[in-house]
Amino acid sequence: MSEEAEICTYCRHSLPLACFHQSGSDEMLQIFFGRIPVENATALLYFKKNGLTQKFVHALKYKRVQTIGSEFGKWLGAELSECKAYQEVDAVIPVPLHKKKLRQRGYNQVELFGIEIAQALNVPYIDDVLVKITPTKSQVFKERLSRIFSQQEVFEVQQLQKIKDKHLLIVDDIVTSGATLEACTSKLLKAGKVKVSFATIAITK
């Protein structure tokens, strides 16, 4: 894939859609049941090993094809802007990268995804409130419980005045065990009176 790759019509029709915001499914919400309070949760696609979604996400994360994030953000943003539940969102916040990983990669893979969603919802994109303070290794091959424990205390919240009393939409690339989103949300809930929803590019099948 080139750095300017776009998602062709054939691929759009071939991608395995999740789109819980349209189906009304609580499949993604169930991941967090009994763990943290979540208003709404959706993913655009299903992620399966060696599947088409994986090819796009890996190109976005490891091959610098950042336009993929933008394309998925425009796609999901347009749909969320038509959903009443997501029209109540006040700001979009990305799951942050640790500064070391950000220097290595050169960009946060969910940045353009989040920016496009924020623009579609006509709300600010805020990337300087939630900060990752501890570097962690890839979560892909870790068991569910070890993922949860490894994510504890790795995030912190700053500039609380930007998010106080707001409904926040946290965006990420993939949700598996939900450990990362849970850790982010726990910090935000402890820091201030906020409500939280999730939107990701994909969810593991």
PyMOL commands that set and color helices and strands:
alter all, ss='L'
color gray80, all
select helices_A, chain A and resi 9-14+20-23+27-31+52-62+67-80+84-87+99-105+111-121+144-150+160-162+179-191
alter helices_A, ss='H'
color red, helices_A
select strands_A, chain A and resi 41-47+91-94+130-132+155-157+167-175+195-204
alter strands_A, ss='S'
color yellow, strands_A
deselect
rebuild
show_as cartoon
